[in-house]
Amino acid sequence: MENNTPKRGFGRTMSTSEKVKCVLYSLVILLFALWMGSFWPLLLIPFVVDIYWTCYIPWTWWRNIENGFLREVMSWVDAIVFATLAVWVLQNFFFQNFQIPTTSLEKTMLAGDYLCVAKYEYGPRKPITPLSLPVFQHTIDVFGMNFGKSYTDIIQCDYERMPGLRDVKRGDIVVFNYPLDDDSRPVDRRENYVKRCIGLPGETLQIIDRQVYIDGAAIVNPEQMQSRYYVYTNGPAISTAFWKSLGVYTRGNNEQLGRDIDELQVAPAASFFGIEPDSITGQYNHLYTVIMTAEKAAVVANRKDVAWVCLEPLELESYAGVFPNDPAFRWKANSFGPLWIPKAGAQVELSPENVALYGRCIRTYEGNTLTQNAQGQYILNGEVASNYTFKMNYYWMMGDNRDNSLDSRYWGFVPEDHIVGTPIFIWMSIDQETGEFRWDRFFKGVTGIK
């Protein structure tokens, strides 16, 4: 008996498996559209219906190719296209890989840690530059060769953030796009950085003698916070093996953190530290600058061959390079502020001091023109203005490695549209000095790390 059931179209008979998949995937797309707050994902539902029901589009046409080699090639193309789309969705809305390249968060997070970053925690940004290849941040670098940009900015979308599980909290380790990166790149294509959030929108931050204060109250410092110490010996040099056993870097791509200062450099510091050369040899003993925790500094101080250990004196710090890099603000990295952190909807007076502090936020991050006329009045977007109301929230990020961290003390605020996400676990860790795997850090959770 002839089967009159059409093989395609809405009259096609669906199997139970096809019905379940069609409904399930359509429901997932609907929920995703509701989460995203956009109808665009709903355009995928007709394709799902066609794949599992109507079959108008010959999705697997390549399987009928008689040439075996070409059929095999097309099977790989099909798999690669599907994988690329899947990774694009996962990377833009859910997870992203990030490697810690520097020691700025040591000893909490180590250089060479590979992190799984959750974007859904704070809510993922809707893709600002949607036409981009996954995995590559801004350039296609393969085996040391640069093949150009990994994105095209033909289509650029405004910043919008989808609902998240929570807001950024003080103490969170946050991955974000570097604010001072090349302004010619779209925000979401700039370099990724990772620091700890110290200050929140609307708060006033101040650093007094290394201690951070928020709204006048001292905050709890990270458990593994590091500082720069000076170590002076009784005579002999301290072995590299000892520094390594203490977890202090001595070479490699990182700044030499356990560094024996050359004798010619010791002499100028001698009067400051009150040290004198040996009465017989006329030479100074070994002076080290070492980045370490207070606990490890105590271990060093207990050595018999160590005369003394002290924190780097604040007098040795420089004003150079410290935000906002303006003569009106003589701030140092460990003696800083007070500084108010901008909050969406809050207003500031346009004055020379405030423009020095918030000018980049107004011009670069929020896309305004701000100039001054001959009468000294401020011209905001072509009109005379005396105040400015912020459109976005801003955050203050610092490294746990306080004296060896390029952070907000040097480049200022992190706008909310630069926030990428927060790491949830370390999936791999490689010691950058030895190249060895740090197996004890594999799949170690980041949540709860203080």
C-alpha positions as CSV (number, residue, x, y, z in Angstrom):
1,M,0.0,0.0,0.0
2,E,1.4,3.4,-1.0
3,N,2.4,5.8,1.8
4,N,0.8,9.2,1.1
5,T,2.4,10.9,4.1
6,P,4.6,13.8,2.8
7,K,8.3,13.6,3.6
8,R,8.4,17.3,4.2
9,G,6.1,20.1,5.2
10,F,3.7,20.4,8.2
11,G,2.0,17.2,7.3
12,R,5.2,15.2,7.9
13,T,4.9,12.6,10.6
14,M,7.4,13.3,13.4
15,S,9.0,10.6,15.6
16,T,8.7,10.9,19.4
17,S,12.4,11.8,19.6
18,E,11.9,14.6,17.0
19,K,8.9,16.0,18.9
20,V,10.8,16.1,22.1
21,K,13.8,17.8,20.6
22,C,11.8,20.3,18.7
23,V,9.8,21.3,21.8
24,L,12.9,21.3,24.1
25,Y,15.1,23.4,21.8
26,S,12.3,25.9,21.0
27,L,11.7,26.3,24.7
28,V,15.4,26.9,25.4
29,I,15.5,29.6,22.7
30,L,12.3,31.2,24.1
31,L,13.8,31.3,27.6
32,F,17.1,32.7,26.3
33,A,15.2,35.4,24.4
34,L,13.4,36.3,27.6
35,W,16.7,36.4,29.5
36,M,18.3,38.5,26.8
37,G,15.3,40.8,26.6
38,S,15.4,40.6,22.8
39,F,13.3,39.0,20.1
40,W,16.3,38.2,17.9
41,P,16.9,34.7,19.3
42,L,13.3,33.9,18.4
43,L,14.3,33.9,14.7
44,L,16.0,30.6,15.3
45,I,12.8,28.8,16.2
46,P,11.6,28.4,12.5
47,F,15.0,26.7,11.8
48,V,14.5,24.3,14.7
49,V,11.0,23.5,13.5
50,D,12.4,22.9,10.0
51,I,15.2,20.6,11.3
52,Y,12.9,18.4,13.3
53,W,9.5,18.7,11.4
54,T,9.1,20.4,8.0
55,C,12.5,19.5,6.5
56,Y,12.3,22.1,3.7
57,I,16.0,23.0,4.0
58,P,18.3,20.1,3.1
59,W,20.6,20.5,6.2
60,T,22.5,17.3,5.5
61,W,22.8,17.5,1.7
62,W,26.5,16.7,1.9
63,R,25.8,13.2,3.0
64,N,24.5,12.4,-0.5
65,I,27.7,13.4,-2.2
66,E,29.1,10.4,-4.1
67,N,32.7,11.5,-3.9
68,G,34.0,10.0,-0.6
69,F,36.8,12.5,-0.1
70,L,34.5,15.6,-0.6
71,R,31.9,14.0,1.6
72,E,34.5,13.6,4.4
73,V,35.6,17.2,3.9
74,M,32.1,18.5,4.2
75,S,31.5,16.5,7.3
76,W,34.4,18.3,8.9
77,V,33.1,21.6,7.7
78,D,29.7,20.8,9.2
79,A,31.3,19.9,12.5
80,I,33.5,23.0,12.6
81,V,30.7,25.4,11.8
82,F,28.5,23.8,14.6
83,A,31.4,23.9,17.1
84,T,32.2,27.5,16.2
85,L,28.7,28.6,16.8
86,A,28.4,26.6,20.0
87,V,31.7,28.1,21.4
88,W,30.6,31.6,20.3
89,V,27.4,31.3,22.3
90,L,29.2,29.8,25.3
91,Q,31.9,32.4,25.3
92,N,29.7,35.4,24.8
93,F,27.0,34.5,27.3
94,F,28.2,31.9,29.8
95,F,31.9,31.1,30.2
96,Q,35.3,32.4,29.0
97,N,38.8,31.1,29.5
98,F,41.4,33.5,31.0
99,Q,45.1,33.0,31.8
100,I,46.6,35.1,34.6
101,P,49.7,36.6,33.0
102,T,51.2,38.6,35.8
103,T,51.8,38.4,39.6
104,S,49.5,41.3,40.5
105,L,47.1,39.0,42.4
106,E,49.7,36.8,44.1
107,K,49.6,34.9,46.4
108,T,45.8,34.6,46.0
109,M,45.9,33.8,42.2
110,L,49.2,32.8,40.7
111,A,50.7,33.7,37.3
112,G,50.1,30.8,35.1
113,D,46.6,30.0,36.5
114,Y,44.0,29.3,33.8
115,L,40.6,30.4,35.0
116,C,37.0,29.6,33.9
117,V,35.3,32.9,34.1
118,A,31.5,33.0,34.6
119,K,29.8,35.8,32.7
120,Y,26.3,34.9,33.9
121,E,27.3,35.8,37.5
122,Y,27.0,39.6,36.9
123,G,24.9,39.1,33.8
124,P,26.6,38.8,30.4
125,R,26.9,41.8,28.1
126,K,25.0,41.6,24.9
127,P,27.7,41.3,22.2
128,I,28.9,44.7,21.4
129,T,30.9,43.3,18.5
130,P,28.8,40.3,17.4
131,L,30.8,39.5,14.3
132,S,33.8,37.9,15.9
133,L,35.6,34.6,16.1
134,P,35.4,32.9,19.5
135,V,38.6,32.1,21.6
136,F,40.6,35.0,20.0
137,Q,40.2,38.3,22.0
138,H,41.1,40.8,19.3
139,T,43.7,39.3,17.0
140,I,44.1,35.8,15.5
141,D,47.4,34.6,17.0
142,V,48.3,31.0,16.0
143,F,51.8,29.5,16.8
144,G,53.2,33.0,17.2
145,M,51.9,34.3,13.9
146,N,49.4,37.2,13.7
147,F,46.7,36.8,11.1
148,G,45.0,40.1,11.8
149,K,41.8,41.1,13.7
150,S,39.5,38.4,15.0
151,Y,36.5,40.6,14.6
152,T,34.9,43.2,12.3
153,D,33.3,46.3,13.6
154,I,30.9,46.7,10.7
155,I,28.1,46.0,13.2
156,Q,28.5,47.7,16.5
157,C,25.8,47.4,19.3
158,D,25.2,49.7,22.2
159,Y,26.1,48.4,25.7
160,E,23.4,46.4,27.4
161,R,23.8,43.9,30.2
162,M,21.5,40.9,30.7
163,P,20.2,40.0,34.1
164,G,22.8,38.4,36.4
165,L,22.7,36.4,39.6
166,R,24.1,39.4,41.6
167,D,26.0,42.6,41.5
168,V,29.7,43.1,41.9
169,K,30.7,43.0,45.6
170,R,33.7,44.3,47.4
171,G,36.3,41.6,47.6
172,D,35.2,39.9,44.3
173,I,38.0,38.8,41.9
174,V,36.8,40.4,38.6
175,V,37.8,40.0,35.0
176,F,37.4,43.2,33.0
177,N,38.5,44.9,29.8
178,Y,41.5,47.1,30.4
179,P,40.3,50.7,30.5
180,L,43.4,52.2,29.0
181,D,43.7,49.8,26.1
182,D,43.7,51.1,22.6
183,D,40.5,53.3,22.3
184,S,40.2,52.3,18.6
185,R,39.1,48.8,19.7
186,P,35.5,48.1,20.7
187,V,35.1,47.8,24.5
188,D,34.6,44.0,24.4
189,R,37.7,43.5,22.2
190,R,40.1,45.1,24.6
191,E,42.6,43.2,26.6
192,N,41.3,41.3,29.6
193,Y,42.6,42.1,33.1
194,V,41.9,40.5,36.5
195,K,42.0,42.3,39.9
196,R,40.1,42.4,43.1
197,C,37.2,44.9,43.5
198,I,38.0,47.2,46.3
199,G,35.6,50.2,45.8
200,L,32.0,50.3,44.7
201,P,29.9,53.0,43.0
202,G,29.2,56.0,45.2
203,E,31.8,55.1,47.8
204,T,34.8,57.3,48.9
205,L,38.1,55.5,48.9
206,Q,41.3,56.5,50.7
207,I,44.6,54.8,51.3
208,I,46.5,55.8,54.4
209,D,49.9,54.1,55.1
210,R,48.9,51.1,52.9
211,Q,45.5,50.5,54.5
212,V,42.4,51.1,52.3
213,Y,39.5,52.9,53.9
214,I,36.0,53.0,52.4
215,D,33.8,55.8,53.6
216,G,36.2,56.3,56.5
217,A,36.2,52.7,57.7
218,A,39.2,50.4,57.2
219,I,38.4,47.3,55.0
220,V,39.6,43.8,55.7
221,N,42.8,43.1,53.7
222,P,43.1,40.0,51.5
223,E,44.6,37.1,53.5
224,Q,47.4,36.7,51.0
225,M,48.2,40.4,50.4
226,Q,51.8,41.0,49.5
227,S,54.0,44.1,50.0
228,R,57.5,45.1,49.1
229,Y,60.1,44.5,51.9
230,Y,63.7,45.3,52.2
231,V,65.9,42.6,53.6
232,Y,69.5,43.2,54.8
233,T,71.9,40.4,55.6
234,N,74.6,39.9,58.2
235,G,77.0,39.1,55.4
236,P,76.4,36.1,53.1
237,A,73.9,36.1,50.3
238,I,70.6,34.3,50.7
239,S,70.3,31.4,48.3
240,T,67.9,31.3,45.4
241,A,66.7,27.9,46.7
242,F,65.5,29.6,49.9
243,W,63.5,32.2,48.0
244,K,61.9,29.5,45.9
245,S,61.1,27.4,48.9
246,L,59.3,30.5,50.2
247,G,57.3,30.8,47.0
248,V,59.2,34.0,45.9
249,Y,59.9,34.4,42.2
250,T,63.6,34.9,41.3
251,R,63.6,34.9,37.5
252,G,61.5,34.2,34.4
253,N,58.9,36.5,32.8
254,N,57.9,38.1,36.1
255,E,59.7,41.0,37.7
256,Q,62.5,39.6,39.9
257,L,60.7,39.7,43.2
258,G,63.6,38.4,45.3
259,R,66.3,40.7,44.0
260,D,69.8,41.2,45.4
261,I,70.5,44.9,44.9
262,D,73.8,45.7,43.3
263,E,76.4,47.1,45.8
264,L,76.6,50.3,43.7
265,Q,72.8,50.8,44.3
266,V,73.1,50.0,48.0
267,A,75.5,52.8,48.7
268,P,73.0,55.6,47.9
269,A,70.4,53.9,50.2
270,A,72.9,53.4,53.0
271,S,72.2,56.6,54.8
272,F,68.5,56.3,54.5
273,F,68.5,52.8,56.1
274,G,71.3,53.6,58.5
275,I,73.6,50.8,57.2
276,E,77.4,51.0,57.1
277,P,80.0,49.0,55.1
278,D,82.0,46.2,56.7
279,S,84.8,47.7,58.8
280,I,87.3,45.3,57.3
281,T,86.3,44.8,53.6
282,G,84.7,48.2,53.2
283,Q,81.8,46.5,51.4
284,Y,78.1,46.5,52.2
285,N,76.3,43.3,52.9
286,H,73.5,42.1,50.7
287,L,70.3,44.2,50.5
288,Y,67.2,42.6,48.9
289,T,63.9,43.9,47.7
290,V,61.3,41.2,48.1
291,I,57.6,41.0,47.4
292,M,56.0,38.7,50.0
293,T,53.3,38.4,52.6
294,A,53.7,39.6,56.2
295,E,53.8,35.9,57.3
296,K,56.7,35.1,55.0
297,A,58.5,38.3,56.0
298,A,58.5,37.0,59.6
299,V,60.1,33.8,58.4
300,V,62.9,35.7,56.7
301,A,63.4,37.9,59.8
302,N,64.0,34.8,61.9
303,R,67.0,33.7,59.8
304,K,70.3,34.1,61.6
305,D,72.0,35.6,58.5
306,V,69.4,38.4,58.3
307,A,70.1,41.6,60.1
308,W,66.7,43.2,59.6
309,V,63.5,43.2,57.5
310,C,61.3,46.3,56.9
311,L,58.4,47.4,54.7
312,E,59.4,49.7,51.9
313,P,59.3,53.2,53.5
314,L,56.6,55.4,52.0
315,E,59.2,58.1,51.5
316,L,60.7,56.0,48.7
317,E,57.5,56.0,46.8
318,S,57.1,58.3,43.8
319,Y,54.1,60.4,42.6
320,A,55.0,59.5,39.0
321,G,52.3,57.6,37.1
322,V,49.7,57.6,40.0
323,F,46.2,58.5,39.0
324,P,45.1,61.1,38.0
325,N,48.6,62.2,37.0
326,D,47.8,65.8,37.7
327,P,49.9,68.3,39.7
328,A,46.9,69.2,41.8
329,F,46.9,65.7,43.3
330,R,50.1,64.6,45.0
331,W,49.0,61.1,45.6
332,K,51.1,58.0,45.9
333,A,50.2,54.3,45.6
334,N,50.1,53.7,49.3
335,S,49.0,57.3,50.3
336,F,46.1,58.0,48.1
337,G,42.8,60.0,48.0
338,P,40.2,60.6,49.3
339,L,38.5,59.8,46.0
340,W,34.8,59.5,45.3
341,I,33.8,56.6,42.9
342,P,31.2,57.6,40.3
343,K,27.7,56.1,40.4
344,A,25.0,56.1,37.7
345,G,22.6,59.0,38.2
346,A,25.0,60.9,40.6
347,Q,26.1,64.4,39.7
348,V,29.4,66.2,40.0
349,E,30.3,69.8,39.5
350,L,32.4,70.6,36.5
351,S,35.6,72.1,38.0
352,P,39.3,71.8,37.1
353,E,39.8,69.2,40.0
354,N,36.8,67.1,39.0
355,V,37.6,67.2,35.3
356,A,41.1,65.9,36.2
357,L,39.5,63.1,38.2
358,Y,36.5,62.2,36.0
359,G,37.3,63.7,32.6
360,R,38.1,60.4,31.0
361,C,34.9,58.9,32.4
362,I,32.9,61.8,30.8
363,R,34.7,61.9,27.5
364,T,35.9,58.4,26.7
365,Y,33.8,56.0,28.6
366,E,30.5,57.8,28.3
367,G,31.1,59.3,24.9
368,N,30.7,63.1,25.5
369,T,32.6,66.1,24.3
370,L,33.9,68.3,27.1
371,T,35.9,71.4,26.4
372,Q,36.5,74.9,28.0
373,N,35.8,78.2,26.3
374,A,37.8,81.4,26.6
375,Q,35.7,82.5,29.6
376,G,36.6,79.3,31.5
377,Q,33.1,77.8,31.1
378,Y,32.8,74.1,30.4
379,I,31.1,73.1,27.1
380,L,29.4,69.7,27.3
381,N,28.3,68.4,24.0
382,G,28.2,71.9,22.6
383,E,26.3,73.5,25.5
384,V,27.5,75.4,28.5
385,A,27.3,73.2,31.6
386,S,28.2,73.4,35.2
387,N,27.4,69.8,36.3
388,Y,27.6,66.3,34.8
389,T,25.4,63.3,35.6
390,F,27.0,59.9,35.2
391,K,25.4,57.3,33.0
392,M,27.2,54.3,34.3
393,N,28.5,52.8,37.6
394,Y,32.3,52.6,38.1
395,Y,34.5,50.3,40.2
396,W,37.9,50.5,41.8
397,M,40.2,47.5,41.2
398,M,43.4,46.6,43.0
399,G,45.8,43.7,43.1
400,D,46.6,41.7,46.2
401,N,50.3,42.1,45.3
402,R,49.9,45.7,46.4
403,D,53.5,46.9,45.6
404,N,53.7,45.1,42.3
405,S,50.3,45.7,40.7
406,L,49.3,47.9,37.8
407,D,45.8,48.7,39.0
408,S,43.2,51.5,39.5
409,R,45.8,53.5,41.5
410,Y,47.5,54.1,38.1
411,W,44.7,54.1,35.5
412,G,41.6,55.0,37.5
413,F,38.1,53.7,37.3
414,V,36.7,50.6,35.6
415,P,33.3,51.4,33.9
416,E,30.5,48.8,34.3
417,D,30.5,48.2,30.5
418,H,34.1,46.9,30.8
419,I,33.1,44.2,33.4
420,V,33.4,40.7,31.9
421,G,32.7,38.3,34.8
422,T,34.2,36.6,37.8
423,P,36.3,33.4,37.8
424,I,34.7,30.3,39.4
425,F,37.5,27.8,39.3
426,I,41.1,27.2,38.1
427,W,41.1,24.5,35.5
428,M,44.8,24.4,34.9
429,S,47.9,25.9,36.5
430,I,51.5,26.0,35.1
431,D,54.5,27.4,37.0
432,Q,55.9,30.2,34.8
433,E,59.4,29.8,36.1
434,T,59.7,26.0,35.8
435,G,57.1,25.1,33.3
436,E,55.8,22.4,35.6
437,F,52.1,21.7,36.3
438,R,50.9,22.8,39.7
439,W,48.6,19.8,40.1
440,D,47.3,20.9,43.5
441,R,45.6,23.9,41.9
442,F,43.8,22.0,39.1
443,F,40.0,22.5,39.4
444,K,40.5,24.5,42.6
445,G,37.4,26.7,43.2
446,V,37.9,30.5,43.2
447,T,34.7,31.2,45.1
448,G,35.7,31.8,48.7
449,I,39.3,32.7,48.0
450,K,40.1,35.7,50.2
